[in-house]
Amino acid sequence: MRAIVIEHRSDVVVLQLCGELDADSAARLYKTLAELLERPVPRIVVDLSGLKFCDSVGLSAFITSKQVIVSRGGWLSFAGADPFMAQLLETVGLSRYFAIFPEVEDAIAAARM
């Protein structure tokens, strides 16, 4: 899995994930999210358009990070999920816990409201 941080605006970061997020690659995600959590008010859009697989370890990283983010007044949302990822998020109930947008720009626009 590759994790690319894109500074979209001074207060919003897009985290683009590519490949497969599993037990072998989750450490990279945890490291990247830990760096982003150092921001005073973390606002993160996770671009899932390049992510082809995610297991429970990857999902756990998102849940744990969101708890810290919300406690600091920030947010974490998902965008661009392919049918597999959209179904996975729905099946495990995370679609009720995270805002999920069709495109990254939609998530960023929602942040401006």
Backbone hydrogen bonds in HBPLUS format (Angstrom, degrees):
<---DONOR---> <-ACCEPTOR-->    atom                        ^
c    i                          cat <-CA-CA->   ^        H-A-AA   ^      H-
h    n   atom  resd res      DA  || num        DHA   H-A  angle D-A-AA Bond
n    s   type  num  typ     dist DA aas  dist angle  dist       angle   num
A0002-ARG N   A0018-CYS O   2.88 MM  16  5.11 156.6  1.94 142.0 149.9     1
A0018-CYS N   A0002-ARG O   2.97 MM  16  5.11 154.8  2.04 147.0 151.1     2
A0004-ILE N   A0016-GLN O   2.86 MM  12  5.03 166.7  1.88 148.1 152.7     3
A0016-GLN N   A0004-ILE O   2.78 MM  12  5.03 160.9  1.81 162.2 157.1     4
A0006-ILE N   A0014-VAL O   2.75 MM   8  5.03 165.4  1.77 159.0 162.9     5
A0014-VAL N   A0006-ILE O   2.88 MM   8  5.03 177.8  1.88 156.6 156.5     6
A0008-HIS N   A0012-VAL O   3.28 MM   4  5.87 139.9  2.45 142.4 152.3     7
A0009-ARG N   A0012-VAL O   3.27 MM   3  5.13 171.1  2.28 145.9 144.2     8
A0012-VAL N   A0009-ARG O   3.40 MM   3  5.13 151.8  2.48  96.2 103.7     9
A0013-VAL N   A0043-ARG O   2.96 MM  30  6.32 161.4  1.99 159.2 165.0    10
A0045-VAL N   A0013-VAL O   2.86 MM  32  6.25 163.7  1.89 161.3 166.7    11
A0015-LEU N   A0045-VAL O   2.78 MM  30  6.09 162.0  1.81 154.3 160.4    12
A0047-ASP N   A0015-LEU O   2.80 MM  32  5.85 149.5  1.89 131.7 142.1    13
A0017-LEU N   A0047-ASP O   3.12 MM  30  6.16 176.3  2.12 162.4 161.4    14
A0019-GLY N   A0050-GLY O   2.88 MM  31  6.24 149.5  1.97 148.7 138.7    15
A0052-LYS N   A0019-GLY O   2.73 MM  33  5.57 165.5  1.75 156.2 161.5    16
A0021-LEU N   A0053-PHE O   2.83 MM  32  5.90 177.9  1.83 144.6 144.2    17
A0055-ASP N   A0021-LEU O   3.00 MM  34  6.54 141.6  2.15 154.4 166.1    18
A0025-SER N   A0022-ASP O   3.04 MM   3  5.41 132.9  2.27 107.6 119.8    19
A0026-ALA N   A0022-ASP O   2.84 MM   4  5.68 129.7  2.10 160.5 174.8    20
A0028-ARG N   A0025-SER O   3.12 MM   3  5.73 135.3  2.33 114.2 123.7    21
A0029-LEU N   A0026-ALA O   3.02 MM   3  5.05 113.5  2.48  96.0 112.1    22
A0030-TYR N   A0026-ALA O   2.87 MM   4  6.20 166.3  1.88 162.0 165.1    23
A0031-LYS N   A0027-ALA O   2.95 MM   4  6.12 159.4  1.99 145.7 151.3    24
A0032-THR N   A0028-ARG O   2.96 MM   4  6.16 163.9  1.99 149.7 153.8    25
A0033-LEU N   A0029-LEU O   2.83 MM   4  6.01 170.1  1.84 159.9 162.9    26
A0034-ALA N   A0030-TYR O   2.86 MM   4  5.96 154.1  1.93 146.0 153.6    27
A0035-GLU N   A0031-LYS O   3.12 MM   4  6.39 152.3  2.20 145.1 151.5    28
A0036-LEU N   A0032-THR O   3.08 MM   4  6.41 154.8  2.14 147.1 154.1    29
A0037-LEU N   A0033-LEU O   2.82 MM   4  6.04 139.6  1.99 147.2 159.0    30
A0038-GLU N   A0035-GLU O   3.25 MM   3  5.51 157.7  2.30 103.6 110.3    31
A0039-ARG N   A0036-LEU O   3.28 MM   3  5.91 168.4  2.29 114.8 118.3    32
A0075-TRP N   A0042-PRO O   3.01 MM  33  6.52 138.2  2.19 145.1 157.9    33
A0044-ILE N   A0075-TRP O   2.96 MM  31  6.34 164.2  1.98 150.6 154.6    34
A0077-SER N   A0044-ILE O   2.90 MM  33  6.43 156.6  1.95 158.3 166.1    35
A0046-VAL N   A0077-SER O   2.76 MM  31  6.11 171.9  1.76 162.3 163.2    36
A0079-ALA N   A0046-VAL O   2.94 MM  33  6.15 142.3  2.09 162.1 154.5    37
A0048-LEU N   A0079-ALA O   2.79 MM  31  5.93 165.0  1.81 174.0 175.3    38
A0051-LEU N   A0048-LEU O   2.98 MM   3  5.13 159.0  2.02 111.6 118.5    39
A0059-LEU N   A0055-ASP O   3.14 MM   4  6.49 163.3  2.17 153.7 158.6    40
A0060-SER N   A0056-SER O   2.90 MM   4  5.99 152.0  1.98 142.2 149.8    41
A0061-ALA N   A0057-VAL O   3.18 MM   4  6.48 145.0  2.31 140.9 149.1    42
A0061-ALA N   A0058-GLY O   3.12 MM   3  5.19 122.8  2.47  96.5 110.4    43
A0062-PHE N   A0058-GLY O   3.33 MM   4  6.76 151.3  2.42 147.5 153.9    44
A0063-ILE N   A0059-LEU O   3.09 MM   4  6.41 159.5  2.13 151.7 157.3    45
A0064-THR N   A0060-SER O   2.93 MM   4  6.08 173.4  1.94 157.0 158.5    46
A0065-SER N   A0061-ALA O   3.06 MM   4  6.07 160.7  2.10 141.8 147.6    47
A0066-LYS N   A0062-PHE O   2.91 MM   4  6.04 155.2  1.97 146.3 153.2    48
A0067-GLN N   A0063-ILE O   3.23 MM   4  6.50 154.3  2.30 148.9 154.2    49
A0069-ILE N   A0065-SER O   2.90 MM   4  6.14 166.0  1.92 157.3 161.8    50
A0070-VAL N   A0066-LYS O   2.86 MM   4  5.95 173.5  1.87 159.3 160.0    51
A0071-SER N   A0067-GLN O   3.21 MM   4  6.29 153.3  2.28 137.1 144.4    52
A0072-ARG N   A0069-ILE O   3.02 MM   3  5.25 142.4  2.16 102.8 114.0    53
A0074-GLY N   A0069-ILE O   2.93 MM   5  5.06 156.8  1.99 148.5 140.8    54
A0073-GLY N   A0070-VAL O   2.98 MM   3  4.99 165.1  2.00 109.6 112.6    55
A0078-PHE N   A0099-ALA O   2.89 MM  21  6.28 167.3  1.91 163.5 166.2    56
A0101-PHE N   A0078-PHE O   2.83 MM  23  6.16 159.7  1.87 141.8 147.6    57
A0080-GLY N   A0101-PHE O   3.09 MM  21  6.62 137.8  2.28 140.9 152.6    58
A0086-ALA N   A0082-ASP O   2.87 MM   4  6.01 167.5  1.88 167.9 172.2    59
A0087-GLN N   A0083-PRO O   2.97 MM   4  6.01 159.8  2.01 144.7 149.9    60
A0088-LEU N   A0084-PHE O   2.91 MM   4  6.15 155.2  1.97 148.4 156.1    61
A0089-LEU N   A0085-MET O   2.93 MM   4  6.12 168.9  1.94 154.9 156.7    62
A0090-GLU N   A0086-ALA O   3.05 MM   4  6.21 152.0  2.13 142.0 150.0    63
A0091-THR N   A0087-GLN O   2.78 MM   4  5.91 165.0  1.80 153.1 157.4    64
A0092-VAL N   A0088-LEU O   3.04 MM   4  6.21 165.7  2.07 157.6 159.6    65
A0094-LEU N   A0089-LEU O   2.86 MM   5  5.00 120.0  2.22 152.1 161.0    66
A0095-SER N   A0089-LEU O   3.18 MM   6  5.48 134.2  2.40 128.3 122.0    67
A0093-GLY N   A0090-GLU O   3.16 MM   3  5.14 153.0  2.24 100.9 109.0    68
A0096-ARG N   A0093-GLY O   3.30 MM   3  5.88 162.1  2.33 111.3 116.4    69
A0097-TYR N   A0094-LEU O   3.02 MM   3  4.82 139.3  2.19  94.3 106.6    70
A0098-PHE N   A0094-LEU O   2.89 MM   4  5.94 149.8  1.99 158.5 161.9    71
A0106-ASP N   A0103-GLU O   3.10 MM   3  5.27 126.6  2.40  99.5 112.9    72
A0107-ALA N   A0103-GLU O   3.29 MM   4  6.73 152.7  2.36 148.1 154.7    73
A0107-ALA N   A0104-VAL O   3.02 MM   3  5.20 116.2  2.44 100.5 115.7    74
A0108-ILE N   A0104-VAL O   2.98 MM   4  6.32 158.4  2.02 156.4 162.9    75
A0109-ALA N   A0105-GLU O   2.88 MM   4  6.00 157.7  1.93 144.8 151.3    76
A0110-ALA N   A0106-ASP O   2.97 MM   4  6.18 151.5  2.06 143.7 151.2    77
A0111-ALA N   A0107-ALA O   3.16 MM   4  6.41 138.5  2.34 136.7 147.3    78
A0111-ALA N   A0108-ILE O   3.08 MM   3  5.06 125.4  2.39  93.8 108.1    79
A0112-ARG N   A0109-ALA O   3.11 MM   3  5.27 138.5  2.28  99.4 110.8    80
A0113-MET N   A0110-ALA O   3.25 MM   3  5.46 155.1  2.31 103.1 110.4    81
